[in-house]
Amino acid sequence: MPRTASHSALGFHYENLPTEMRLMLACVRWPLTSEDAAHVRTLAASDSIAWELLLSLCVHHRVAPLVYRALTTAGAAVPAYVAAQLKQAATENAIAAFRYLAETRRLCDLLQQAGVPVRVLKGVPLSQRVFNDPSLRDVGDIDLLISPGMEEIADRILLTDGFRRNDPAARLTPARRRSWRRHGKDYTYLADRSGFEVDLHWRLFRNPCMPGNALADPKVAPSERVQLGETALAALPVQRSFLYLCVHGALDGWFRMKSLVDVAALWRGFTAELKASITDCAREHHVLPELAAALAVSQQLSLLDAEALSPAMQLQAGSREAQWILRYAHSEHTAQDFRPSPDAAGSWALKRYELGLRRGPAYRFEIVRRVLFRPRVWEHIDLPDILFPLYSVLSPFEWYLFHRHSRSTAPAQPRVSRWQRWRGLPPADRKLLVEAFLSL
């Protein structure tokens, strides 16, 4: 495949990426064509390859199974220890996929027997849809989606089954449950028995005012059954699942390529009619910027060919919101050696980015509201429900003490004043913060 994908002035440029990053990206194109395989062999033969860096990138972006398959299929010459580590990662992932499938089926049966309808988000069903192979996508958490209003029933079922809730970890009073239900999207659990983390979602995205939450509405999005051997699991329809990946990745700034690989592979396999239907669905649910940004960054990284985006979608990729996503993803990847993490970005940078995704006052006020009623404070201060509003006063103090402690235990850094930080922001970021302040 010729590596001449078109680029906007803003974002990634495939030709300028480190060789290790280009090799990883070449390996995760799906399906791998003969031209792709030739490009993989050429990159792998480069004298400048730092193989330890390639392995680190594969681990961070969680694409080791795909990279191993591509290198093997292409017949690329790689050091024996690199091939051995990738093979071990792929084998362990294949075993984890079977364990994931067994545990997911058990949990779905457990919840459905108690009258809680459940669908699976991402995970092994998505791997089956994208690659027709449950083992090729890195196995992560078990993400289950239930209907709003079923949270307490499902919570009791999982706690009775031996899970421990770790987010929120504090005791949940009625007022705390109401707050978490309104301002969170899931409960998170751990079980020593299986080793999997389970995220029990009742909403797709944390901010209830974030466009795209209605993609999971069971009234208009009936479940699709994904067949995995003798097991069938309920999931979102493929079009809505695809858009969920686009918005979910945008919220994270695409800090891992794993989901972007899914987006690009699915889009390459969609018919023209299905692409048009997905675009219409994105327009209906007001997530066209996230769809356009996902396709644009996929194109910039050569996961999609230059002609993959229609002129209309190219135009949409130039919208303020899409450009905001592209700028953030590019800046975080380049600043963190293409292995970005939300923790390294910092809480202020994350909040600033989230504020810029949408302009509505309700959306932005929800972000402020979440900061004022930060659930972490519940673990330290156990107020009765009648005094629950006081958490809005106590939470900023807890935030200050938490970050003061974090700074005291972190390596010393040059002190930068607020004015210096303000002057160091790009003009677009300064404009956004003023705009957000005025709208609030």
C-alpha positions, 0 to 999 in steps of 0.5 A: 500500500502506498504510504501517501495518506492525506493529512490535514495541517493539524495532527499526525503525519505518518512519514514523520513518526518514529520507525517503531511506531510506523511498524506497529501501525503497519502491523495493525492494519486489518485485513493485512494485504500483500502490499501491507505485508511488504511494507511490514517487511521493509520497516522490520528490516530497518537498521534504526529499529529499537525493538525494545521500544516496539515491544513497549508500544505494543504493550501500551497500545494493547495490540501485541496479538495483532502485531505478532500475527502480522509479523508472522504472516508477512515473514518479517525478520525480527530478533528471536527474543522479540518474536518470543515475547510477542508470541507469549503475549498472543498465547496468553491473550488467547487463553484470557479470551476463553476465560473472559467468555466463560466469565461473561456468559456466567455473569450475563446468566446470573443477571438475567435470571434475576430479571436484569437484561444485560448487553456486552460492550466491546470485549470478545464479542467486538473481537469476533465482529472485527476480526472473526477471531476472539483472540486477536483483540487484547482482552481487557475488562468485562464491560456490561450494560444494563438498563438505567434503574436496575443498578441497585439490583445488579449491584446486590447480585454481584456483591453477593456473588463475591465481587468487591466494589472498588469504584466507588469504594465508599459505603453507598447511602441512598443520597450517594447512590442518587449522586453516583447514578446521576453523575457517574456511568458505572460501578466497578468491581474486582473478583479474586476468583476470576481476576477480571475487572467488571464495569457495570454500566447504566450509561455509555458516557459519564456526563449525562449531557454528552451526546451519544448516550442515547445510542444505547437506548434499548427502545430504539437499539434492540440487542444483536446476538454475537455468536461465539461457538456455542455461546451467544452474547447480546451486544449493541447493534454494530452501527451503534457499537461503532459510534460508541467506539468513536465517542469513547475514544474521543473522550480518552483522546485516543491514548491507546490505539487499540480502539482506533484499530477497531474503528479503522478495521470496521470502517474498511469492511462497511459497505457504502450503504452502511457507511451512509447509514452510520453517518446519518445515525451520527448526525441524529445523535449529534456525534458527527465530530467524534466520528469525523475525528476518529476517521481523520486520525485513522487516516493520518496514521495510515490505518485508513487509505486516503480515499476512505473519507468522503468530501463531506466527512473531510469537511466535518473533520475540520469542525471546531470539535473535531479539530479539538480532538485531533489537536489534543490526541496529537499533542499528548502522543508527541509529548509522551513519546507515543505512550500517553496516559491520562495520569501523565496528562494531569487533571487540569489538562484533562478537564480543559480538554473535556470542557472543549469537547462541547459548548453547552452550559449544561454539559459544562456545568456537569463537569463542574458539578462532578468536581464539587461532589467528588466521590473520593471524599466519601471515603474520608468523610462519612456525612449523614445523608441530611448533610450531603450538600456539605460535600460541595464545600468539603470536596475542594479542600480534599482535592487540595490536600490530595494534590498537595500530598501527590506533589510532596511525594513526586519528584521535584519539578520547577515551580510554574506560576498560574500566570506562566501556565496561562501564558503557556496555553495555546490561544485556542485553549485560552479562548476556550477557558474564557468561553467556559467561564462566561457560560458557567 
